[in-house]
Amino acid sequence: MDQSKADILLHPIRMRMIGALAGVEQMTAQQLHSKLGDVPLPSLYRHLKKLEEAEIIQVVDTQQMRGATEKSYALVSGGVVLTDRDVQTASTSDHLRYFTTFLATLLRDFERYITQDGDVNFVRDGCGYRQIPLHLTDAEFADFQKDLRDVFVRYLGLPARADRVERMFASILIPQPDRGRRAGDKDEVLNEHPKDRDKH
């Protein structure tokens, strides 16, 4: 059975590989292996092949090293983005599985941070987690998304270097069920005559 793009992307190891590649122009398998630390090299190569076949990563350079060909990989532009069709065609159980994998990966990253050797300082390191409700119309939400994208575009292109700290930013947006109405429904209620509201 063929895997969906979401299935290929939302795998704990492959998510970490994509995160590592997102911060650099290119990496070899050996560099990825050193970066991830706990992923066996044969397993890493299998995941690289799957990501390449799905056109999520691509080979951007090859070098001859001790008689063998060493490949350098980079993310394909737009390759890690799920389309509206990818999202809409996934079943409820698919989404629950994807989200569970996403949370499990976050938990692993947080565990690796908080159990590391040395001084862990949330304020100094810029680590945190919070939940904030937003009350926005669809138009306001679209503006919010655009502003957020503009901020990301400004900083995503900064290359890794010695004086920069890698920080993983995760985003989750969950509309609350049965809280308020869609814009069209809301307008209908507001336009009702007060005497008619008792009829509902």
KEDOKE-117006 format. One record per residue: residue in three letters; y, z, x of N, C-alpha, C in turn. Coordinates in steps of 0.2 Angstrom, whole numbers, padded with zeros to 4 digits, always signed. Each point is the difference from the previous one (the first is absolute). Example, Ala and Ser with C-alpha at 12.3 -4.5 7.8 and 13.67 -1.06 7.14 Angstrom:
// KEDOKE-117006
Ala-0028+0039+0066+0006+0000-0004+0006+0000+0004 Ser+0005-0004-0002+0006+0001+0004+0005+0003-0004 
END
This chain:
// KEDOKE-117006
Met-0006+0000+0004+0006+0000-0004+0006+0000+0004 Asp+0005-0005-0001+0006+0000+0004+0004+0006-0001 Gln+0003+0002+0005+0005+0006-0001+0007-0003-0002 Ser+0004+0004-0004+0007-0002-0001+0004+0002+0006 Lys+0006-0003+0000+0005+0002+0005+0001+0007+0000 Ala+0001+0003-0005+0001+0008-0001-0006+0004+0004 Asp-0006-0003-0002-0006+0004+0003+0000-0001+0008 Ile+0002-0006+0002+0001+0000+0007+0005+0004+0004 Leu+0006+0000-0004+0006+0003+0003-0001+0008+0000 Leu-0003+0002-0006+0000+0008-0001-0006+0003+0002 His-0002-0001+0006-0005+0003+0003+0003+0005+0006 Pro-0003+0006+0000+0003+0005+0005+0001-0003+0007 Ile-0005-0003+0003+0001-0002+0007+0005-0006+0000 Arg-0001-0005-0005+0004-0006+0001+0008+0002-0002 Met+0001+0005-0004+0007+0002-0001+0003+0003+0006 Arg-0004+0004+0004+0003+0002+0006+0001-0005+0005 Met-0004-0005+0000+0000-0006+0005+0007-0004-0002 Ile+0001-0001-0007+0006-0004-0002+0006+0004+0002 Gly+0000+0007-0001+0005+0004+0002+0002+0000+0007 Ala-0005-0001+0004+0001+0000+0008+0003-0007+0001 Leu-0002-0005-0003+0003-0007+0001+0007-0001-0003 Ala+0001+0004-0005+0007-0001-0003+0006+0002+0005 Gly-0002+0004+0005+0006+0003+0004+0001-0004+0006 Val-0004-0005+0001+0000-0004+0007-0001-0008-0002 Glu+0002-0004+0005+0000-0007-0001-0008-0002+0000 Gln-0004+0003+0004-0007-0002+0001-0004+0005+0004 Met-0006+0000-0001-0005+0005+0003-0006-0003+0001 Thr-0004+0002+0006-0006-0002+0001-0005+0005-0003 Ala-0006-0002-0001-0005+0004-0002-0001+0007+0004 Gln+0001-0001+0006-0001+0006+0005+0007+0005-0001 Gln+0005-0003-0001+0006+0004-0002+0000+0003-0007 Leu-0003-0003-0005-0001+0003-0006-0005+0006+0001 His-0005-0002+0003-0005+0005+0002+0003+0007+0003 Ser+0004-0001+0005+0003+0005+0003+0005+0004-0005 Lys+0003-0004-0004+0005+0003-0005-0003+0004-0005 Leu-0006-0002-0003-0003+0003-0005-0005+0006+0002 Gly-0003-0001+0006-0003+0005+0003-0007+0002-0002 Asp-0001+0000-0006-0007+0002-0003-0004-0005-0003 Val+0002-0006+0000-0003-0006-0003-0005-0004+0006 Pro-0006+0000-0001-0004-0003+0005+0002-0008+0001 Leu-0001-0002+0006+0003-0007+0001-0004-0005-0004 Pro-0007+0000-0001-0004-0005-0004+0003+0000-0007 Ser+0001+0006-0003+0003+0001-0007+0007-0003+0000 Leu+0004+0001+0005+0007-0003+0000+0000-0007+0000 Tyr-0005-0003+0003+0000-0008+0001-0003-0002-0007 Arg-0004+0003-0004-0002-0002-0007+0006+0000-0004 His+0004+0006+0000+0006+0000-0004+0005-0005+0002 Leu+0001-0002+0006+0004-0005+0002-0002-0007-0003 Lys-0006-0001+0000-0003-0006-0002+0002-0001-0008 Lys-0002+0006-0003+0002-0001-0008+0007-0001-0001 Leu+0004+0004+0003+0008-0001-0001+0002-0007+0002 Glu-0003-0003+0005+0002-0007+0002-0003-0005-0005 Glu-0006+0001-0003-0003-0004-0005+0005+0000-0006 Ala+0002+0006-0001+0004+0000-0007+0008-0002+0002 Glu+0001-0002+0006+0007-0003+0001+0005+0006+0000 Ile-0002+0006+0002+0004+0006+0000+0003+0001+0007 Ile-0004-0002+0005+0002+0000+0007-0002-0007+0003 Gln+0003-0002+0005-0001-0006+0004+0000+0001+0007 Val-0004-0005+0004+0000+0000+0007+0006-0003+0002 Val+0005+0003+0004+0006-0003+0003+0000-0002+0007 Asp-0005+0003+0004-0001-0002+0007-0007+0002+0002 Thr-0002-0004+0005-0006+0001+0003+0000+0000+0008 Gln-0003+0005+0003+0000+0000+0008-0007+0001+0002 Gln-0001-0003+0006-0007+0000+0003+0000+0007+0004 Met-0004+0004-0001-0001+0007+0003-0007+0001+0003 Arg-0001-0001+0006-0007+0001+0003-0005-0004-0003 Gly+0002-0006-0001-0005-0005-0003-0001+0000-0007 Ala+0004+0005-0004+0000+0000-0007+0007-0002-0003 Thr+0000-0002-0006+0006-0002-0003+0003+0007-0004 Glu+0005+0002+0002+0004+0005-0004+0005-0002-0005 Lys-0001+0002-0006+0005-0003-0005+0005+0006-0002 Ser+0006-0003-0001+0005+0005-0003+0002-0002-0007 Tyr+0000+0005-0004+0001+0000-0007+0007+0002-0003 Ala+0002-0003-0005+0006+0002-0003-0001-0001-0008 Leu+0004+0004-0004+0000-0001-0007+0003-0007-0002 Val-0003-0003-0005+0002-0006-0003+0006+0002-0005 Ser+0005-0004+0001+0006+0002-0004-0002+0000-0008 Gly+0001+0005-0003-0001+0001-0007-0008+0001-0001 Gly-0004+0001+0005-0007+0000-0001-0002+0007-0003 Val+0004+0005+0001-0002+0007-0002+0003+0001-0007 Val+0003-0005-0003+0003+0001-0007-0005-0002-0005 Leu-0001+0005-0005-0004-0002-0006+0005-0003-0005 Thr-0003-0006-0003+0004-0004-0004+0000+0004-0007 Asp+0004-0002-0005+0000+0002-0007-0007-0001-0003 Arg-0003-0006+0002-0006-0002-0003-0006+0005+0003 Asp+0001+0001+0006-0005+0005+0003+0000+0007-0003 Val+0006+0002-0002+0001+0007-0003-0003-0001-0008 Gln+0002-0005-0003-0001+0000-0007-0007-0002-0002 Thr-0004-0003+0005-0007-0002-0002-0005+0006+0002 Ala+0003+0005+0004-0004+0006+0002-0002+0004-0006 Ser-0006+0002-0001-0002+0005-0006+0003+0007+0002 Thr-0001+0004-0006+0002+0007+0001-0004+0003+0005 Ser-0006-0001+0000-0004+0003+0006+0002-0002+0007 Asp+0001-0007+0000+0003-0002+0007+0006+0003+0002 His+0005+0001-0005+0006+0004+0002-0001+0007+0002 Leu-0005+0003-0003-0001+0007+0002-0004+0000+0006 Arg-0004-0004+0002-0003-0001+0006+0005-0001+0006 Tyr+0004-0005-0001+0005-0002+0005+0005+0006+0001 Phe+0002+0004-0005+0005+0005+0001-0004+0006+0003 Thr-0006+0001-0001-0004+0005+0003+0000-0001+0008 Thr-0002-0006+0001+0000-0002+0007+0007+0001+0004 Phe+0005-0002-0004+0007+0000+0003+0001+0008+0001 Leu-0001+0004-0005+0001+0007+0001-0004+0003+0006 Ala-0006-0002+0000-0005+0003+0006+0003-0002+0006 Thr+0003-0006+0001+0002-0002+0006+0007+0004+0002 Leu+0004+0001-0005+0006+0005+0001-0003+0006+0002 Leu-0005+0003-0003-0002+0007+0002-0003+0000+0007 Arg-0003-0005+0002-0003+0000+0007+0006-0001+0005 Asp+0005-0004-0002+0006+0000+0005+0003+0007+0000 Phe+0001+0003-0005+0003+0007+0000-0004+0005+0003 Glu-0006+0000-0001-0005+0004+0004+0001-0001+0007 Arg+0000-0006+0003+0000-0002+0007+0007+0003+0003 Tyr+0005+0000-0004+0007+0002+0002+0000+0008+0000 Ile-0002+0003-0005+0000+0007+0000-0005+0004+0004 Thr-0005-0003+0002-0005+0003+0004+0000-0002+0007 Gln+0005-0004+0002+0001-0002+0007+0001+0006+0005 Asp-0002-0001+0006+0002+0005+0005+0008+0000+0001 Gly+0002+0006+0002+0007+0000+0001+0004+0003-0006 Asp+0007+0000+0001+0004+0003-0005+0002-0005-0006 Val-0002+0002-0006+0001-0004-0006+0006+0003-0003 Asn+0006-0004-0001+0006+0002-0003+0002-0005-0005 Phe+0000+0001-0006+0001-0004-0006+0007-0003+0001 Val+0005+0005+0001+0007-0002+0000+0002-0005+0006 Arg-0003+0002+0006+0002-0004+0006-0004-0007-0001 Asp-0006+0000-0002-0004-0006-0001+0002-0004-0006 Gly+0004+0002-0004+0001-0004-0006-0005-0001-0005 Cys-0005+0005+0000-0006+0000-0005+0002+0004-0006 Gly-0002-0003-0006+0001+0003-0006-0004-0004-0006 Tyr+0000+0004-0005-0003-0003-0006+0004+0003-0006 Arg+0002-0004-0005+0003+0002-0006-0001-0004-0006 Gln+0001+0002-0006+0000-0004-0006+0006+0001-0004 Ile+0003-0006-0002+0007+0000-0003+0000-0004-0006 Pro+0001+0002-0006+0000-0004-0006+0007-0004+0000 Leu-0001-0006-0002+0006-0005+0000+0000-0002-0008 His+0006+0000-0003+0001-0002-0006+0004-0006+0000 Leu-0003-0006-0001+0004-0007+0002-0002-0005-0006 Thr+0005-0004-0002-0002-0006-0004-0003-0005+0005 Asp-0003-0005-0003-0003-0005+0003+0005-0003+0005 Ala+0006-0001-0002+0005-0003+0004+0002+0004+0006 Glu+0000+0007-0001+0002+0004+0005-0006+0001+0005 Phe-0006+0000-0003-0006+0000+0005+0000-0006+0004 Ala+0001-0006-0002+0000-0006+0004+0006+0001+0005 Asp+0005+0003-0001+0006+0001+0005-0003+0005+0005 Phe-0003+0005-0002-0003+0005+0004-0005-0003+0005 Gln-0005-0005-0002-0004-0003+0004+0003-0005+0005 Lys+0005-0003-0002+0004-0005+0004+0003+0004+0006 Asp+0003+0006-0002+0004+0004+0005-0005+0003+0005 Leu-0006+0002-0002-0006+0002+0004-0002-0005+0005 Arg-0001-0006-0003-0002-0006+0004+0005-0001+0006 Asp+0006+0000-0002+0006-0001+0005-0001+0005+0006 Val-0001+0006-0002+0000+0005+0005-0006-0001+0005 Phe-0006-0002-0003-0006-0001+0004+0001-0006+0004 Val+0003-0005-0002+0001-0006+0004+0004+0001+0006 Arg+0005+0005-0001+0004+0002+0005-0003+0003+0006 Tyr-0006+0004-0002-0003+0004+0006-0007-0003+0001 Leu-0003-0004-0004-0007-0002+0002+0000-0004+0006 Gly+0005-0004+0001+0000-0004+0006+0001+0003+0007 Leu+0001+0006+0000+0001+0004+0006-0006+0000+0004 Pro-0001-0002+0006-0006+0000+0004-0001+0007+0003 Ala-0007+0001+0001-0002+0007+0002+0002+0000+0008 Arg+0003+0006+0002+0001+0002+0007+0000+0007+0001 Ala+0001+0002+0006-0002+0007+0002+0005+0005-0003 Asp+0006-0002-0002+0004+0006-0003+0000+0000-0008 Arg-0005-0005-0003-0001+0000-0007-0006+0003-0002 Val+0000+0004-0005-0006+0004-0003-0003-0004-0006 Glu-0006-0001+0000-0003-0004-0005-0001+0005-0006 Arg+0003-0001-0006-0001+0004-0006-0003-0005-0005 Met-0005+0003-0004-0003-0004-0005+0004+0002-0007 Phe+0002-0005-0003+0004+0001-0007-0005-0003-0005 Ala-0002+0004-0005-0004-0002-0005+0004+0000-0007 Ser-0001-0005-0004+0004+0000-0006-0005+0000-0006 Ile+0001+0004-0005-0003+0000-0007+0005+0001-0005 Leu-0001-0005-0005+0004+0000-0006-0004+0001-0006 Ile+0000+0005-0004-0004+0000-0006+0004+0002-0006 Pro+0001-0005-0005+0003+0001-0006-0004+0005-0004 Gln+0004+0005-0003-0003+0005-0004-0002-0003-0007 Pro-0006+0002-0002-0003-0003-0007+0004+0004-0005 Asp+0001-0004-0006+0003+0003-0006+0007+0004+0002 Arg+0003-0002+0005+0007+0003+0001+0005-0005-0001 Gly+0003+0000-0006+0006-0005-0001-0003-0006-0003 Arg+0004-0005-0001-0002-0007-0003+0002-0005+0005 Arg-0003-0006-0001+0003-0006+0004+0007-0001-0003 Ala+0004-0004+0004+0007-0001-0002+0000-0003-0007 Gly-0004-0005-0002+0001-0003-0007-0002+0005-0005 Asp-0005+0004+0001-0002+0005-0005+0006+0005-0001 Lys+0003+0002+0005+0005+0005+0000+0006-0003-0004 Asp+0002-0006+0001+0006-0003-0003-0002+0000-0008 Glu-0006-0002-0002-0002+0000-0007+0001+0007-0003 Val-0002+0005+0004+0001+0007-0003+0008+0002-0001 Leu+0003-0002+0006+0008+0002+0000+0003-0004-0006 Asn-0002-0006-0002+0003-0004-0005-0002+0002-0007 Glu-0005+0005-0001-0002+0002-0006+0006+0004-0004 His+0000-0001-0006+0004+0005-0004-0003+0007+0000 Pro+0004+0005+0001-0003+0007+0000-0005+0002-0006 Lys+0002-0003-0006-0004+0002-0006-0007-0004+0001 Asp+0000-0005+0004-0007-0004+0000-0005+0004+0005 Arg+0003+0004+0004-0005+0003+0005-0005+0004-0003 Asp+0001+0003-0005-0005+0005-0003-0006-0004-0003 Lys+0001-0007-0001-0005-0004-0003-0006-0001+0005 His+0001+0001+0007-0005-0001+0005-0005+0006+0001 
END
